[in-house]
Amino acid sequence: MGESVLKLHLAGTLAATASPGEHLQAAGMCLMAAVVCIWAGRRQRRTGRHFFAAQETVRVGHALVSPPAPTRGNRVRGRIWAGLGWFFVVPFVVQLSLAIRQIV
């Protein structure tokens, strides 16, 4: 129990030494990661294809290559990507609140 209190104290001390600009920078990075992961996950879940896969027939040399068929595995991976994106929203909120707390 004493070890967890020490970790919380250390985390609070490190958060207090960071400037509001550093908290806003960390919040911005978390927000960008969240947006990219949620976008990729929603697209992959909706289409059932990998988010880098072409959505229409593509000409490669003298051949036409059709897009891959939708799979259940890609839809599941899309849900995982979206869940990871929502996981990045929590540090965004924490960093933003720490920045606002230091400004006010």
Secondary structure per residue as TSV (DSSP state, phi and psi in degrees):
chain	resnum	aa	ss	phi	psi
A	1	M	-	360.0	-39.5
A	2	G	H	-62.9	-32.5
A	3	E	H	-67.7	-39.2
A	4	S	H	-68.8	-35.0
A	5	V	H	-65.8	-38.7
A	6	L	H	-64.5	-40.8
A	7	K	H	-64.0	-42.3
A	8	L	H	-64.5	-40.3
A	9	H	H	-64.5	-42.5
A	10	L	H	-63.7	-42.7
A	11	A	H	-63.6	-41.4
A	12	G	H	-65.2	-37.2
A	13	T	H	-67.5	-43.0
A	14	L	H	-65.9	-36.9
A	15	A	H	-68.2	-32.4
A	16	A	H	-75.4	-24.7
A	17	T	H	-83.3	-16.4
A	18	A	S	-78.9	144.6
A	19	S	-	-80.6	162.6
A	20	P	H	-59.0	-33.1
A	21	G	H	-64.0	-38.9
A	22	E	H	-67.5	-38.2
A	23	H	H	-65.7	-40.7
A	24	L	H	-67.5	-35.8
A	25	Q	H	-65.2	-44.3
A	26	A	H	-64.3	-38.6
A	27	A	H	-64.6	-40.3
A	28	G	H	-63.6	-41.2
A	29	M	H	-66.0	-41.0
A	30	C	H	-64.0	-39.4
A	31	L	H	-66.2	-41.5
A	32	M	H	-64.0	-42.9
A	33	A	H	-62.5	-40.3
A	34	A	H	-64.2	-45.1
A	35	V	H	-63.6	-44.6
A	36	V	H	-64.9	-45.4
A	37	C	H	-65.7	-41.9
A	38	I	H	-67.1	-42.1
A	39	W	H	-61.6	-48.4
A	40	A	H	-63.7	-42.1
A	41	G	H	-65.4	-43.4
A	42	R	H	-64.9	-39.9
A	43	R	H	-66.4	-44.3
A	44	Q	H	-67.3	-38.4
A	45	R	H	-67.3	-39.9
A	46	R	H	-69.4	-43.0
A	47	T	H	-89.6	-25.7
A	48	G	S	77.8	9.4
A	49	R	S	-120.0	158.8
A	50	H	-	-60.0	144.2
A	51	F	T	-71.2	-11.1
A	52	F	T	-92.9	-9.8
A	53	A	S	-71.0	144.6
A	54	A	-	-68.5	145.8
A	55	Q	S	-95.1	-12.2
A	56	E	S	-132.2	172.3
A	57	T	-	-63.4	135.1
A	58	V	E	-119.1	139.5
A	59	R	E	-89.3	123.3
A	60	V	E	-122.5	107.4
A	61	G	T	66.7	-122.2
A	62	H	T	-104.2	13.2
A	63	A	E	-119.3	150.1
A	64	L	E	-99.6	128.1
A	65	V	E	-111.3	121.4
A	66	S	-	-82.3	155.7
A	67	P	-	-66.7	155.2
A	68	P	-	-66.9	153.2
A	69	A	-	-71.0	148.1
A	70	P	-	-64.7	142.5
A	71	T	-	-129.5	154.6
A	72	R	H	-67.4	-34.9
A	73	G	H	-61.3	-39.5
A	74	N	H	-67.5	-34.9
A	75	R	H	-65.9	-40.2
A	76	V	H	-65.1	-43.9
A	77	R	H	-61.9	-33.4
A	78	G	H	-63.3	-41.1
A	79	R	H	-64.1	-38.0
A	80	I	H	-65.9	-43.8
A	81	W	H	-60.4	-43.7
A	82	A	H	-65.0	-40.4
A	83	G	H	-62.4	-40.2
A	84	L	H	-63.0	-39.0
A	85	G	H	-62.3	-42.7
A	86	W	H	-68.0	-26.8
A	87	F	H	-65.7	-32.5
A	88	F	H	-74.4	-15.0
A	89	V	H	-69.9	-34.0
A	90	V	H	-61.8	-50.9
A	91	P	H	-63.9	-29.5
A	92	F	H	-60.8	-47.0
A	93	V	H	-65.1	-40.9
A	94	V	H	-63.9	-48.4
A	95	Q	H	-64.3	-39.7
A	96	L	H	-64.9	-41.6
A	97	S	H	-67.3	-36.1
A	98	L	H	-65.6	-39.8
A	99	A	H	-65.3	-44.7
A	100	I	H	-64.9	-39.2
A	101	R	H	-62.7	-38.4
A	102	Q	H	-75.1	-30.5
A	103	I	H	-72.1	-41.3
A	104	V	-	-85.7	360.0
